[in-house]
Amino acid sequence: MADFLSDIQTLRARARQHIEQGPITAAYGADRERVVDVLNEALATEIVCVLRYKRHYYTATGINAGPVAAEFLQHANEEFGHADRIALRIVQLQGAPNFDPASLTERSHSEYDASGDLIVMIREDLVAERVAIASYSEIIRWLGDEDVTTRRIMEDILAMEEEHADDLLNLLAELPHP
């Protein structure tokens, strides 16, 4: 069995230092304030995605709208869950989640879309998912081993964004194009 890098007494003593920092210990290697800023951008991205998917859910029309709208609703709910996970992590890092609607679209990596055409809605949602995939991949690489917990959260969310993109690509393939 491998030895611990620190003995138990040292670990306990370190844990008692700066107890007001909660989960942030000397082992945390990232720039916490910068991580919180980046996470607030990701939070804005997720909120904009929720709003875009909700709008598409309510405004989808046409003979093929039913199953597509159901997919939009499912994605909206999953994006909302991503926003919750990110906001919780921001708080754990002793930051403040930024839900300010006045600057939401400025901070978001993806764009809001108010298209009325079903195919355009799907395409715009696919573009937004691809933006999130590229952005979250960069965040994951940037975090590396400096903040493993945040990296894992973003990896989980990235996997879901890739699934969303695949779902949307499949919808496009199934629908007739004019």
C-alpha positions in Angstrom: 0.0 0.0 0.0 1.3 3.4 -0.9 2.1 5.9 1.8 0.2 9.2 2.0 2.1 12.2 0.9 1.2 13.9 4.2 0.8 12.2 7.6 -2.6 12.2 9.2 -1.7 14.8 11.9 -0.5 17.2 9.2 -3.7 16.7 7.2 -5.8 17.4 10.2 -3.8 20.5 11.2 -4.1 21.9 7.6 -7.8 21.2 7.6 -8.2 23.4 10.7 -6.4 26.4 9.1 -8.7 28.8 7.2 -11.8 26.8 8.1 -13.9 29.8 6.9 -12.9 28.8 3.3 -15.0 25.7 3.4 -14.0 23.3 0.6 -11.2 25.6 -0.6 -8.0 24.2 0.8 -4.3 24.7 0.1 -4.6 21.8 -2.4 -6.8 24.0 -4.6 -4.5 25.0 -7.4 -6.7 27.2 -9.7 -7.3 31.0 -9.6 -10.6 30.8 -7.7 -11.8 34.2 -8.8 -11.1 33.5 -12.5 -12.8 30.1 -12.2 -15.9 31.8 -10.7 -15.8 34.4 -13.6 -15.6 31.6 -16.2 -18.3 29.6 -14.5 -20.6 32.7 -14.5 -20.1 32.8 -18.3 -21.0 29.1 -18.5 -24.0 29.8 -16.2 -25.2 32.6 -18.6 -24.7 30.2 -21.5 -26.9 27.6 -19.9 -29.6 30.1 -19.0 -29.7 31.5 -22.5 -29.9 27.9 -23.8 -32.9 27.2 -21.5 -34.7 30.4 -22.8 -34.0 29.5 -26.4 -35.2 25.9 -26.1 -38.3 27.1 -24.1 -39.2 29.6 -26.8 -38.7 26.9 -29.5 -40.8 24.5 -27.5 -43.7 26.9 -27.3 -43.5 28.3 -30.8 -42.7 25.1 -32.8 -45.4 24.6 -35.4 -46.2 22.3 -38.3 -46.8 18.7 -39.0 -43.5 17.6 -37.5 -43.6 20.0 -34.5 -44.8 17.5 -31.8 -41.7 15.3 -31.5 -39.3 18.2 -32.1 -41.0 20.3 -29.5 -40.8 17.4 -27.0 -37.0 17.3 -27.7 -36.7 21.0 -27.2 -38.5 20.7 -23.8 -36.2 17.8 -22.7 -33.1 19.8 -23.7 -34.5 22.9 -21.9 -34.9 20.9 -18.7 -31.5 19.4 -18.9 -29.9 22.8 -19.6 -31.7 24.1 -16.5 -30.0 21.3 -14.5 -26.6 22.3 -15.9 -27.3 25.9 -14.7 -28.1 24.6 -11.3 -24.9 22.5 -11.1 -22.8 25.5 -12.2 -24.5 27.9 -9.8 -23.9 25.5 -6.9 -20.2 25.1 -7.8 -19.9 28.9 -7.9 -21.2 29.1 -4.4 -19.0 26.3 -3.2 -16.0 28.4 -4.6 -17.3 31.3 -2.4 -18.5 33.2 -5.5 -21.8 34.7 -6.4 -23.8 33.2 -9.3 -24.7 36.0 -11.7 -28.4 35.7 -12.7 -28.6 39.3 -13.8 -30.9 39.4 -16.9 -29.6 42.7 -18.0 -26.2 41.3 -19.0 -27.2 37.6 -19.6 -26.8 37.6 -23.4 -23.5 39.6 -23.2 -22.0 37.0 -20.9 -23.4 33.9 -22.7 -21.2 32.1 -25.2 -24.3 31.1 -27.2 -26.9 33.3 -28.7 -30.6 33.6 -28.2 -32.8 32.8 -31.2 -36.3 33.8 -32.0 -36.8 31.9 -35.4 -40.2 30.8 -36.4 -39.2 28.0 -38.8 -38.8 24.6 -37.3 -35.7 23.7 -39.4 -34.0 27.0 -38.5 -34.8 26.4 -34.8 -33.1 23.0 -34.9 -30.1 24.4 -36.8 -29.7 27.4 -34.4 -30.0 25.0 -31.4 -27.3 22.8 -33.0 -25.0 25.8 -33.5 -25.5 26.8 -29.8 -24.7 23.2 -28.7 -21.6 23.3 -30.9 -20.5 26.6 -29.3 -21.0 25.1 -25.8 -19.1 22.0 -26.8 -16.1 24.0 -28.0 -16.3 26.4 -25.0 -16.6 23.7 -22.4 -13.8 21.7 -24.0 -11.5 24.7 -23.6 -12.6 25.2 -20.0 -11.9 21.6 -19.2 -8.4 21.8 -20.7 -7.8 25.1 -18.9 -8.8 23.7 -15.5 -6.7 20.6 -15.9 -5.7 19.2 -12.5 -6.0 22.6 -10.8 -9.7 22.2 -10.0 -10.7 18.6 -10.5 -14.2 19.0 -9.1 -15.1 21.9 -11.5 -13.5 20.0 -14.4 -15.6 16.9 -13.7 -18.8 19.0 -13.5 -17.9 20.6 -16.8 -17.0 17.1 -18.3 -20.4 15.8 -17.3 -22.1 18.8 -18.8 -20.0 18.5 -22.0 -21.1 14.9 -22.4 -24.7 16.0 -22.3 -24.1 18.9 -24.7 -22.6 16.4 -27.2 -25.7 14.2 -26.8 -27.9 17.2 -27.5 -26.0 18.0 -30.6 -26.4 14.4 -31.8 -30.1 14.5 -31.0 -30.5 17.7 -33.1 -28.4 16.4 -36.0 -30.7 13.3 -36.0 -33.8 15.5 -36.0 -32.4 17.4 -39.0 -31.8 14.2 -40.9 -35.4 13.0 -40.2 -37.2 16.1 -41.3 -38.0 17.0 -44.9 -36.0 20.0 -46.1 -37.5 22.5 -48.6 
